[in-house]
Amino acid sequence: MTMECFRIDESGYTGFDLLNRDQRFQGAAAIAIGNDDAARLIKEHFPRLQASELKYGALSRRSGNYPRLLALLGDLLRDYKSVTYVCDKRFLLILMFCDYAVEPWYYERGHNFYEDGQNYAMASLLSKAGPALFGPPEFEAMLAAFQRAMKEKSAQALSDLVAAVRKTRWTQFPEALGPLARDAAPECLTAIATPGVTTDIAIVVLQSLISRMEVMSEGPYRVEHDQSKNLETYHDLLQRLIEHEDAIELRQTEIASFKFPLKLTEVAQVDSKTSPAVQLADVMIGAALEAANTLAGLKTGGLDPDALLPLYADNQFIHLIPDTDFEEQKRFRRGTQAAEVIDYFAANFARKP
């Protein structure tokens, strides 16, 4: 019996830079489809395709392709196991600020900052109201300084971060910015300076994909992806996740948990030109990120999100964006082991300095 294979592709990856104005969103898609079925569907929906491979970016430039793209995506989402993940990178950076520049101060004082998703609530509030509370240029400068401090780990970068926080109107919300502005909290600066801790969120994306693939797969399965430079990072992380043999299960939300060892047993790089299935993963993530940019007002044209999003079942689409419905978030994340998840992945999968 042939082992089940998910084909994956990513889009929007900018490494440690989560403030890239041209690529606000990052994501990836995984679909369990064979190359024969994929080739048949491509030929069925795009019988006149002249290019050497199906690429969403090229197809979406012509409005005449929209009905065919929607029909193709409808077939994929109805008939094949799949998951698509999209995240707001700026929100992820703010969430990391809460995790490293705020939470250690609370931890030292005996408070569980992660209980019922308090970190998500604070990050959502900062994402929505931060510019108004602290001053738009000052808030953006603080985020840029935090991103640089996470990357460089130098005493100067850490000092610049504290200075940037103090230049904001931090007393408007001292619960968030007070640890650095008031105290220059050494526990927070130590967390930011931890070797291997980074703002590169490839591992966050993979955690989300894998949590769904593990549920969808009844037994061992494998992954194939394109040979692009960006996916080299994903490839290395996937290989390390596969090789991790500890027996542990960590709860993230009411619908997501992460359990080792994985059912995932193998990852391989392939040439997308020879893999129709990988090409379809490209179409899936391309459509999702275009819809995210359209809904955020960052793009016009392209597929209508109101036509695309209803095609997904609830368990086929995962998104991480600011959410100020705090009661719902509290319910959704009640009992989370977020602190343990962050500590475990930092200890076992952080980049080597």
C-alpha positions as CSV (number, residue, x, y, z in Angstrom):
1,M,0.0,0.0,0.0
2,T,1.4,3.4,-1.0
3,M,2.1,5.8,1.9
4,E,-0.1,8.9,2.0
5,C,1.7,12.0,0.7
6,F,0.8,15.6,1.4
7,R,2.2,18.2,-1.0
8,I,2.9,21.6,0.5
9,D,3.9,25.0,-0.6
10,E,4.4,28.3,1.2
11,S,4.1,32.0,0.3
12,G,5.0,35.3,2.0
13,Y,8.2,34.1,3.8
14,T,10.5,37.0,4.6
15,G,12.7,35.3,7.3
16,F,13.1,37.3,10.4
17,D,11.5,40.5,8.9
18,L,7.9,40.5,10.0
19,L,7.4,44.2,9.2
20,N,7.9,43.8,5.4
21,R,5.3,46.2,4.0
22,D,5.0,44.3,0.7
23,Q,4.2,40.9,2.3
24,R,2.0,41.4,5.3
25,F,0.8,37.8,5.4
26,Q,2.6,34.4,5.4
27,G,1.2,31.0,5.0
28,A,1.3,27.5,3.6
29,A,-1.0,24.9,2.3
30,A,-0.9,21.1,2.4
31,I,-3.0,18.7,0.2
32,A,-3.1,15.0,0.0
33,I,-3.4,14.4,-3.7
34,G,-1.5,12.2,-6.2
35,N,0.2,13.6,-9.3
36,D,-2.1,11.7,-11.6
37,D,-5.2,13.2,-10.1
38,A,-3.5,16.6,-10.0
39,A,-2.6,16.5,-13.6
40,R,-6.1,15.4,-14.6
41,L,-7.6,18.3,-12.7
42,I,-5.2,20.9,-14.2
43,K,-6.0,19.6,-17.7
44,E,-9.7,19.7,-16.9
45,H,-9.8,23.2,-15.6
46,F,-7.0,24.7,-17.7
47,P,-7.0,22.7,-21.0
48,R,-5.2,25.5,-22.9
49,L,-2.4,26.0,-20.4
50,Q,0.8,26.8,-22.3
51,A,3.2,27.4,-19.4
52,S,5.5,24.7,-18.1
53,E,3.7,24.6,-14.7
54,L,0.5,26.0,-13.1
55,K,1.4,29.1,-11.0
56,Y,-1.2,31.0,-9.1
57,G,0.6,34.3,-9.5
58,A,0.5,34.1,-13.3
59,L,-3.1,32.9,-13.5
60,S,-4.6,35.5,-11.2
61,R,-3.4,38.4,-13.3
62,R,-6.2,37.6,-15.8
63,S,-9.8,38.0,-14.7
64,G,-10.8,35.4,-17.3
65,N,-9.1,32.8,-15.2
66,Y,-11.1,33.5,-12.0
67,P,-14.1,31.2,-12.6
68,R,-11.7,28.3,-13.5
69,L,-9.6,28.9,-10.4
70,L,-12.6,28.9,-8.2
71,A,-13.9,25.7,-9.8
72,L,-10.5,24.1,-9.4
73,L,-10.2,25.1,-5.7
74,G,-13.8,23.9,-5.1
75,D,-12.9,20.5,-6.4
76,L,-9.7,20.3,-4.3
77,L,-11.4,21.5,-1.1
78,R,-14.4,19.1,-1.6
79,D,-12.6,16.0,-2.6
80,Y,-9.1,15.9,-1.0
81,K,-7.7,16.2,2.5
82,S,-6.1,19.6,2.9
83,V,-5.3,22.5,5.3
84,T,-4.4,26.1,4.6
85,Y,-2.7,28.4,7.1
86,V,-2.5,32.2,6.9
87,C,-1.1,34.5,9.5
88,D,-0.7,38.3,9.9
89,K,3.1,38.7,10.4
90,R,2.9,42.0,12.1
91,F,0.5,40.5,14.6
92,L,2.9,37.6,15.1
93,L,5.7,40.1,15.9
94,I,3.5,41.8,18.5
95,L,2.6,38.4,20.0
96,M,6.3,37.6,20.2
97,F,6.8,41.0,21.9
98,C,4.3,39.8,24.5
99,D,6.0,36.5,24.8
100,Y,9.6,37.8,25.3
101,A,9.4,41.5,26.3
102,V,6.4,41.1,28.7
103,E,5.7,37.6,29.9
104,P,9.1,36.9,31.7
105,W,8.4,39.9,34.0
106,Y,5.0,38.4,35.0
107,Y,6.5,34.9,35.4
108,E,9.1,36.2,37.9
109,R,6.2,37.6,39.9
110,G,4.2,34.3,39.9
111,H,1.6,35.2,37.3
112,N,0.6,32.8,34.5
113,F,0.5,35.3,31.6
114,Y,-0.6,32.5,29.2
115,E,-3.7,31.4,31.2
116,D,-6.7,31.3,29.0
117,G,-4.8,33.1,26.2
118,Q,-4.0,36.3,28.0
119,N,-1.0,36.8,25.7
120,Y,-3.2,36.6,22.6
121,A,-5.6,39.1,24.1
122,M,-2.9,41.6,24.9
123,A,-1.3,41.1,21.5
124,S,-4.7,41.7,19.8
125,L,-5.3,44.8,21.8
126,L,-1.8,46.2,21.0
127,S,-2.2,45.3,17.3
128,K,-5.5,47.2,17.1
129,A,-4.9,50.1,19.5
130,G,-1.2,50.3,19.9
131,P,-0.6,53.1,17.4
132,A,-3.4,55.2,19.0
133,L,-2.2,54.5,22.5
134,F,1.5,55.0,22.2
135,G,1.8,57.2,19.1
136,P,2.0,55.7,15.5
137,P,5.6,56.4,14.7
138,E,6.8,55.6,18.2
139,F,4.9,52.2,18.2
140,E,6.3,51.2,14.8
141,A,9.8,52.2,15.9
142,M,9.4,50.1,19.0
143,L,8.4,47.0,17.0
144,A,11.3,47.6,14.6
145,A,13.7,47.8,17.6
146,F,12.3,44.6,19.1
147,Q,12.7,42.8,15.8
148,R,16.3,43.9,15.5
149,A,17.1,43.0,19.1
150,M,15.7,39.5,18.6
151,K,17.9,39.1,15.6
152,E,21.2,40.8,16.7
153,K,21.1,39.9,20.5
154,S,23.7,42.7,21.1
155,A,23.9,44.9,24.2
156,Q,23.4,47.9,21.9
157,A,20.3,46.5,20.2
158,L,18.8,45.7,23.6
159,S,19.6,49.2,24.9
160,D,18.0,50.6,21.8
161,L,14.9,48.6,22.4
162,V,14.5,49.9,25.9
163,A,15.0,53.5,24.6
164,A,12.4,52.9,21.9
165,V,9.8,51.7,24.4
166,R,10.5,54.7,26.7
167,K,9.8,57.1,23.8
168,T,6.3,55.8,23.5
169,R,3.4,57.0,25.6
170,W,3.9,53.7,27.5
171,T,2.0,54.9,30.7
172,Q,-1.2,54.6,28.6
173,F,-0.9,50.8,29.0
174,P,1.9,50.1,31.5
175,E,0.7,46.5,31.9
176,A,2.2,45.8,28.4
177,L,5.2,48.2,28.1
178,G,6.0,48.9,31.8
179,P,8.3,45.9,32.2
180,L,10.8,47.4,29.7
181,A,10.0,51.1,30.0
182,R,9.9,51.3,33.8
183,D,12.2,48.5,34.8
184,A,14.3,47.6,31.8
185,A,13.4,44.2,33.1
186,P,16.5,42.0,32.9
187,E,14.4,38.8,32.7
188,C,12.8,40.1,29.5
189,L,16.1,41.3,28.0
190,T,17.6,37.9,28.8
191,A,14.7,36.1,27.1
192,I,15.1,38.3,24.0
193,A,18.9,37.6,23.9
194,T,18.4,33.8,24.2
195,P,20.6,32.2,21.4
196,G,18.5,30.6,18.7
197,V,15.3,32.5,19.5
198,T,14.2,34.4,16.4
199,T,11.3,36.2,14.7
200,D,11.4,33.7,11.8
201,I,8.0,32.1,12.0
202,A,8.5,29.1,9.7
203,I,8.2,26.8,12.8
204,V,4.8,28.5,13.7
205,V,3.5,27.8,10.2
206,L,4.7,24.2,10.2
207,Q,3.2,23.6,13.7
208,S,-0.2,24.5,12.3
209,L,0.1,22.4,9.2
210,I,1.4,19.4,11.0
211,S,-1.2,19.5,13.7
212,R,-3.9,19.1,11.0
213,M,-2.0,16.6,8.9
214,E,-1.5,14.4,11.9
215,V,-5.2,14.4,12.5
216,M,-6.1,13.8,8.9
217,S,-3.7,10.9,8.5
218,E,-4.7,7.5,9.8
219,G,-1.1,6.2,9.7
220,P,2.4,7.1,8.6
221,Y,2.6,9.7,5.9
222,R,5.2,11.7,4.0
223,V,5.6,15.3,2.6
224,E,6.8,16.7,-0.7
225,H,7.6,20.3,-1.5
226,D,9.3,22.4,-4.1
227,Q,13.0,23.1,-4.2
228,S,12.7,26.8,-3.6
229,K,15.2,28.6,-1.4
230,N,12.5,29.6,1.1
231,L,11.4,26.0,1.5
232,E,14.9,25.0,2.5
233,T,14.1,26.4,5.9
234,Y,10.8,24.5,6.1
235,H,12.7,21.3,4.9
236,D,15.3,21.5,7.6
237,L,12.6,22.1,10.3
238,L,10.5,19.2,9.0
239,Q,13.4,16.9,9.1
240,R,14.2,17.8,12.7
241,L,10.5,17.4,13.7
242,I,10.5,13.9,12.1
243,E,13.7,12.9,13.9
244,H,12.4,14.1,17.3
245,E,11.6,10.9,19.3
246,D,10.3,12.3,22.6
247,A,6.9,11.1,23.6
248,I,4.9,14.2,24.6
249,E,1.5,15.9,23.8
250,L,0.9,19.6,24.3
251,R,-2.5,21.3,24.1
252,Q,-2.5,24.6,22.2
253,T,-6.2,25.4,21.7
254,E,-9.6,23.6,22.0
255,I,-9.0,22.2,18.5
256,A,-5.2,21.9,18.3
257,S,-2.6,19.9,20.0
258,F,0.9,18.7,19.1
259,K,2.0,15.2,19.8
260,F,5.5,13.6,19.4
261,P,6.7,11.4,17.9
262,L,4.9,12.4,14.7
263,K,3.2,10.1,12.2
264,L,5.1,12.1,9.6
265,T,8.1,9.9,8.5
266,E,9.7,11.5,5.5
267,V,10.1,14.8,3.7
268,A,11.4,15.2,0.1
269,Q,12.2,18.1,-2.2
270,V,10.9,17.9,-5.8
271,D,11.0,20.0,-8.9
272,S,7.5,21.7,-9.0
273,K,7.6,21.5,-12.8
274,T,7.4,17.8,-12.6
275,S,4.9,17.7,-9.8
276,P,1.4,18.7,-10.6
277,A,0.4,18.1,-7.0
278,V,2.9,20.6,-5.7
279,Q,1.6,23.1,-8.3
280,L,-1.9,22.7,-6.8
281,A,-0.5,23.5,-3.3
282,D,0.9,26.7,-4.9
283,V,-2.6,27.6,-6.2
284,M,-4.1,26.9,-2.8
285,I,-1.8,29.1,-0.8
286,G,-1.6,31.8,-3.5
287,A,-5.4,32.2,-3.5
288,A,-5.6,32.3,0.3
289,L,-2.9,35.0,0.7
290,E,-4.4,37.0,-2.1
291,A,-7.8,36.9,-0.3
292,A,-6.1,37.9,3.0
293,N,-4.5,40.9,1.3
294,T,-7.8,41.9,-0.3
295,L,-9.7,41.7,3.0
296,A,-7.0,43.8,4.7
297,G,-7.4,46.5,2.0
298,L,-3.8,45.9,0.8
299,K,-4.8,44.7,-2.7
300,T,-7.5,45.1,-5.2
301,G,-8.6,42.7,-8.0
302,G,-8.0,39.0,-7.9
303,L,-10.4,36.4,-6.7
304,D,-13.4,37.6,-4.7
305,P,-12.8,36.5,-1.1
306,D,-16.6,36.2,-0.7
307,A,-16.6,33.6,-3.4
308,L,-13.5,31.8,-2.2
309,L,-13.8,31.6,1.6
310,P,-17.2,29.7,1.6
311,L,-15.5,26.8,-0.2
312,Y,-13.5,25.9,2.9
313,A,-14.8,23.6,5.6
314,D,-14.1,24.9,9.1
315,N,-11.2,22.5,9.6
316,Q,-9.5,23.3,6.3
317,F,-8.6,26.9,7.0
318,I,-6.5,28.1,10.0
319,H,-5.8,31.8,10.4
320,L,-3.9,33.8,13.1
321,I,-5.0,37.4,13.1
322,P,-5.9,39.9,15.9
323,D,-9.2,39.1,17.6
324,T,-10.7,41.5,20.1
325,D,-13.6,39.1,21.0
326,F,-11.8,38.5,24.3
327,E,-14.5,36.3,25.8
328,E,-14.4,33.9,22.7
329,Q,-10.6,33.9,22.7
330,K,-10.7,33.0,26.4
331,R,-13.0,30.1,25.8
332,F,-11.1,28.9,22.8
333,R,-7.7,28.9,24.6
334,R,-8.9,27.8,28.1
335,G,-6.5,25.3,29.5
336,T,-3.9,26.0,26.9
337,Q,-0.3,24.8,27.5
338,A,1.1,27.8,25.5
339,A,3.9,28.3,28.0
340,E,5.0,24.7,27.7
341,V,4.7,24.7,23.9
342,I,6.9,27.8,23.6
343,D,9.5,26.5,26.1
344,Y,9.5,23.0,24.5
345,F,9.9,24.3,20.9
346,A,12.5,26.9,22.0
347,A,14.5,24.2,23.8
348,N,14.3,21.6,21.0
349,F,14.0,23.4,17.7
350,A,15.5,26.9,18.1
351,R,17.9,27.9,15.3
352,K,21.5,27.1,16.2
353,P,23.4,30.4,16.8
